[in-house]
């Protein structure tokens, strides 16, 4: 399907430009395709489910802690009396 509408967006600063290019490159898309998909999803017009990134900063932040590992191991123990 061919679309005839075209927009020009002015006032894009250097950091926004770098971030848009980085994200488009990460998805192996052209800037145009990435922007169109992002706008479509953000307006709820796309078929793809919206993915949230508000907890991304926690990713990869696990710190090995003996007390935590012990507590987790205790939670994984099965109480045979409860399953009779």
C-alpha atoms as an extended CHARMM CRD file, in Angstrom:
* protein
*
        84  EXT
         1         1  UNK       CA              0.0000000000        0.0000000000        0.0000000000  PROA      1               0.0000000000
         2         2  UNK       CA              1.4230000000        3.3830000000       -0.9800000000  PROA      2               0.0000000000
         3         3  UNK       CA              1.0130000000        6.3040000000        1.3670000000  PROA      3               0.0000000000
         4         4  UNK       CA              0.9610000000        9.8390000000        0.0790000000  PROA      4               0.0000000000
         5         5  UNK       CA              1.4030000000       11.7990000000        3.3130000000  PROA      5               0.0000000000
         6         6  UNK       CA              4.8220000000       13.0870000000        4.1630000000  PROA      6               0.0000000000
         7         7  UNK       CA              6.0050000000       14.9810000000        7.2290000000  PROA      7               0.0000000000
         8         8  UNK       CA              9.0730000000       17.0320000000        7.9840000000  PROA      8               0.0000000000
         9         9  UNK       CA             10.1100000000       17.2210000000       11.6170000000  PROA      9               0.0000000000
        10        10  UNK       CA             12.3420000000       20.1060000000       12.6230000000  PROA      10              0.0000000000
        11        11  UNK       CA             14.2510000000       20.8140000000       15.8020000000  PROA      11              0.0000000000
        12        12  UNK       CA             15.7710000000       17.3700000000       16.4040000000  PROA      12              0.0000000000
        13        13  UNK       CA             18.7500000000       17.8250000000       18.7050000000  PROA      13              0.0000000000
        14        14  UNK       CA             21.9410000000       15.7970000000       18.5490000000  PROA      14              0.0000000000
        15        15  UNK       CA             21.1230000000       13.4150000000       21.4100000000  PROA      15              0.0000000000
        16        16  UNK       CA             17.6500000000       12.6210000000       20.0120000000  PROA      16              0.0000000000
        17        17  UNK       CA             19.1600000000       12.0500000000       16.5720000000  PROA      17              0.0000000000
        18        18  UNK       CA             21.7390000000        9.6350000000       17.9770000000  PROA      18              0.0000000000
        19        19  UNK       CA             19.1520000000        7.7340000000       20.0170000000  PROA      19              0.0000000000
        20        20  UNK       CA             16.7420000000        7.3500000000       17.0740000000  PROA      20              0.0000000000
        21        21  UNK       CA             19.5320000000        6.1290000000       14.8100000000  PROA      21              0.0000000000
        22        22  UNK       CA             20.7860000000        3.7260000000       17.4970000000  PROA      22              0.0000000000
        23        23  UNK       CA             17.3380000000        2.2000000000       18.0400000000  PROA      23              0.0000000000
        24        24  UNK       CA             16.6150000000        1.9120000000       14.3110000000  PROA      24              0.0000000000
        25        25  UNK       CA             20.0030000000        0.2640000000       13.7550000000  PROA      25              0.0000000000
        26        26  UNK       CA             19.3810000000       -2.1350000000       16.6520000000  PROA      26              0.0000000000
        27        27  UNK       CA             16.1830000000       -3.3290000000       14.9250000000  PROA      27              0.0000000000
        28        28  UNK       CA             17.8970000000       -3.3330000000       11.5020000000  PROA      28              0.0000000000
        29        29  UNK       CA             15.3880000000       -0.8100000000       10.1640000000  PROA      29              0.0000000000
        30        30  UNK       CA             15.5790000000        2.4170000000        8.2440000000  PROA      30              0.0000000000
        31        31  UNK       CA             14.8960000000        5.5750000000       10.2240000000  PROA      31              0.0000000000
        32        32  UNK       CA             11.6290000000        6.0200000000        8.3450000000  PROA      32              0.0000000000
        33        33  UNK       CA             10.4050000000        2.4860000000        9.0910000000  PROA      33              0.0000000000
        34        34  UNK       CA             11.4090000000        2.7230000000       12.7370000000  PROA      34              0.0000000000
        35        35  UNK       CA              9.6910000000        6.1080000000       13.2230000000  PROA      35              0.0000000000
        36        36  UNK       CA              6.5030000000        4.9230000000       11.4900000000  PROA      36              0.0000000000
        37        37  UNK       CA              6.3400000000        1.7460000000       13.5870000000  PROA      37              0.0000000000
        38        38  UNK       CA              7.0740000000        3.6370000000       16.7980000000  PROA      38              0.0000000000
        39        39  UNK       CA              4.3900000000        6.2370000000       16.1080000000  PROA      39              0.0000000000
        40        40  UNK       CA              1.8750000000        3.5570000000       15.1400000000  PROA      40              0.0000000000
        41        41  UNK       CA              2.5210000000        1.5260000000       18.3180000000  PROA      41              0.0000000000
        42        42  UNK       CA              2.5440000000        4.5560000000       20.6060000000  PROA      42              0.0000000000
        43        43  UNK       CA             -0.8700000000        5.6040000000       19.2880000000  PROA      43              0.0000000000
        44        44  UNK       CA             -2.2560000000        2.1110000000       19.7880000000  PROA      44              0.0000000000
        45        45  UNK       CA             -2.8570000000        1.6520000000       16.0770000000  PROA      45              0.0000000000
        46        46  UNK       CA             -0.5150000000       -1.2630000000       15.5160000000  PROA      46              0.0000000000
        47        47  UNK       CA             -1.1440000000       -4.9580000000       15.8700000000  PROA      47              0.0000000000
        48        48  UNK       CA              1.9300000000       -5.5070000000       18.0110000000  PROA      48              0.0000000000
        49        49  UNK       CA              1.5220000000       -5.5490000000       21.7750000000  PROA      49              0.0000000000
        50        50  UNK       CA              3.0600000000       -2.5530000000       23.5340000000  PROA      50              0.0000000000
        51        51  UNK       CA              6.2720000000       -3.4340000000       25.3780000000  PROA      51              0.0000000000
        52        52  UNK       CA              7.2490000000       -1.4150000000       28.4000000000  PROA      52              0.0000000000
        53        53  UNK       CA             10.8160000000       -0.5890000000       29.3100000000  PROA      53              0.0000000000
        54        54  UNK       CA             10.4000000000        1.0870000000       32.6890000000  PROA      54              0.0000000000
        55        55  UNK       CA             12.3070000000       -1.6920000000       34.5250000000  PROA      55              0.0000000000
        56        56  UNK       CA             15.0550000000       -2.1720000000       31.9470000000  PROA      56              0.0000000000
        57        57  UNK       CA             17.6120000000       -0.5210000000       34.2140000000  PROA      57              0.0000000000
        58        58  UNK       CA             17.3370000000       -3.5380000000       36.5220000000  PROA      58              0.0000000000
        59        59  UNK       CA             18.3460000000       -5.9590000000       33.8000000000  PROA      59              0.0000000000
        60        60  UNK       CA             21.7510000000       -7.4570000000       34.4780000000  PROA      60              0.0000000000
        61        61  UNK       CA             21.9480000000       -5.9650000000       37.9610000000  PROA      61              0.0000000000
        62        62  UNK       CA             21.8540000000       -9.2190000000       39.9640000000  PROA      62              0.0000000000
        63        63  UNK       CA             24.4690000000       -9.2790000000       42.7130000000  PROA      63              0.0000000000
        64        64  UNK       CA             25.4140000000      -12.6440000000       44.2160000000  PROA      64              0.0000000000
        65        65  UNK       CA             24.4040000000      -12.5910000000       47.8910000000  PROA      65              0.0000000000
        66        66  UNK       CA             24.6790000000      -15.6490000000       50.1710000000  PROA      66              0.0000000000
        67        67  UNK       CA             21.7080000000      -14.6450000000       52.3510000000  PROA      67              0.0000000000
        68        68  UNK       CA             19.4490000000      -14.1750000000       49.3020000000  PROA      68              0.0000000000
        69        69  UNK       CA             20.5710000000      -17.4810000000       47.7710000000  PROA      69              0.0000000000
        70        70  UNK       CA             19.8640000000      -19.2550000000       51.0710000000  PROA      70              0.0000000000
        71        71  UNK       CA             16.3740000000      -17.7090000000       51.2870000000  PROA      71              0.0000000000
        72        72  UNK       CA             15.6350000000      -18.7080000000       47.6840000000  PROA      72              0.0000000000
        73        73  UNK       CA             16.8320000000      -22.2620000000       48.3060000000  PROA      73              0.0000000000
        74        74  UNK       CA             14.5500000000      -22.5160000000       51.3450000000  PROA      74              0.0000000000
        75        75  UNK       CA             11.5880000000      -21.4030000000       49.2150000000  PROA      75              0.0000000000
        76        76  UNK       CA             12.2660000000      -24.1650000000       46.7080000000  PROA      76              0.0000000000
        77        77  UNK       CA             12.0590000000      -26.9450000000       49.2860000000  PROA      77              0.0000000000
        78        78  UNK       CA              8.9280000000      -29.0840000000       49.0410000000  PROA      78              0.0000000000
        79        79  UNK       CA              7.0610000000      -29.7840000000       52.2580000000  PROA      79              0.0000000000
        80        80  UNK       CA              6.0340000000      -33.4250000000       51.7930000000  PROA      80              0.0000000000
        81        81  UNK       CA              3.3940000000      -33.1320000000       54.5430000000  PROA      81              0.0000000000
        82        82  UNK       CA              1.4580000000      -30.5500000000       52.5210000000  PROA      82              0.0000000000
        83        83  UNK       CA              1.2310000000      -32.9140000000       49.5180000000  PROA      83              0.0000000000
        84        84  UNK       CA             -0.2740000000      -35.9470000000       51.2390000000  PROA      84              0.0000000000
